[in-house]
Amino acid sequence: MSEPTLDMTILASLVETAGDEFVRSLIDDFIAESGEMIDVMHKALAVHDAATLHRAAHTLKSSGGYLGVTALTVRARDLEAISHGGSLADASLVSQLSGLDAEFELARAALTAWQQSAS
């Protein structure tokens, strides 16, 4: 079963706990920082730096899970697991990272749409 791009239950719970303005700020930060983390992952893969790829994937997994972007979180978790052993020899890494790129774009669109509809 594929995960939804945005789990509205998680996001609604976060809004209830932290407030709308705080969540909007978190989303803005998440979008900016996630783009940077994905760039770090691409660069790490290019130079075969498994530790950096692992850390960036872990960071993205954690922050994505907090906001409820579940499909992106699953992709980041998979990349984290693949890079955990210190080797980037897994042939699926390039396609996994491409999939992460695509999921990030979907997550960004879903979060932006939520921000606009919650105005």
C-alpha positions in Angstrom: 0.0 0.0 0.0 1.4 3.4 -0.9 1.5 6.1 1.6 -0.4 9.4 1.2 1.6 12.5 0.3 0.2 14.4 3.2 -1.5 12.8 6.2 -4.0 15.4 7.2 -4.6 13.7 10.6 -1.0 14.3 11.6 -1.1 17.9 10.4 -4.4 18.6 12.1 -3.1 17.2 15.4 0.0 19.4 15.1 -2.2 22.5 14.4 -4.3 21.7 17.4 -1.3 21.3 19.6 1.0 24.1 18.3 -1.3 26.5 16.6 -1.8 27.5 13.0 0.8 30.2 12.8 3.5 28.0 14.3 2.7 25.2 11.9 2.8 27.6 8.9 6.3 28.6 10.1 7.3 25.0 10.4 6.1 24.3 6.9 8.1 27.2 5.5 11.2 26.0 7.3 10.6 22.4 6.3 10.3 23.3 2.6 13.5 25.4 2.6 15.6 23.0 4.7 14.4 19.9 2.9 15.5 21.2 -0.4 18.9 21.8 1.1 19.0 18.3 2.6 18.1 16.8 -0.7 20.9 18.8 -2.4 23.3 17.4 0.3 22.1 13.9 -0.5 22.8 14.3 -4.2 26.3 15.7 -3.5 27.0 12.9 -1.0 26.0 10.3 -3.5 28.2 11.9 -6.2 31.3 11.6 -3.9 30.3 8.3 -2.3 29.9 9.9 1.2 27.6 7.4 2.9 27.7 9.0 6.3 26.6 12.4 5.0 23.8 10.8 2.9 22.7 8.8 6.0 22.5 11.9 8.2 20.6 14.0 5.6 18.1 11.1 5.0 17.6 10.7 8.7 17.0 14.4 9.2 14.5 14.5 6.3 12.8 11.4 7.6 12.4 12.9 11.1 11.1 16.3 10.0 8.9 14.9 7.3 7.3 12.5 9.8 6.6 15.4 12.2 4.6 17.2 9.5 2.8 14.2 8.1 4.4 14.0 4.7 4.4 10.3 4.9 5.4 9.2 1.3 8.4 11.5 1.5 9.2 10.1 5.0 9.1 6.5 3.6 11.5 7.4 0.8 13.9 9.1 3.2 13.7 6.1 5.6 14.6 3.8 2.7 17.6 5.9 1.7 18.7 6.1 5.4 18.5 2.3 5.6 20.4 1.7 2.3 23.2 4.1 3.3 23.4 2.9 6.9 26.0 0.3 6.2 28.5 2.8 4.9 28.4 1.6 1.3 26.7 3.4 -1.6 27.2 0.5 -3.9 23.4 -0.3 -4.0 22.3 0.1 -7.5 18.9 1.4 -6.4 20.3 4.5 -4.8 20.0 6.7 -7.9 16.4 5.7 -8.5 15.6 6.0 -4.8 17.0 9.5 -4.8 15.0 10.4 -7.9 11.9 9.1 -6.2 12.7 11.2 -3.2 13.0 14.3 -5.5 9.6 13.6 -6.9 8.0 13.0 -3.5 9.5 16.2 -2.2 7.8 18.1 -5.1 4.5 16.5 -4.2 4.9 17.2 -0.5 5.8 20.8 -1.2 2.7 21.2 -3.4 0.5 19.6 -0.8 1.9 21.7 2.1 1.6 24.9 0.1 -2.0 24.0 -0.9 -2.8 23.4 2.8 -1.3 26.8 3.7 -3.4 28.5 1.1 -6.6 26.7 2.0 -6.1 27.3 5.7 -5.8 31.1 5.2 
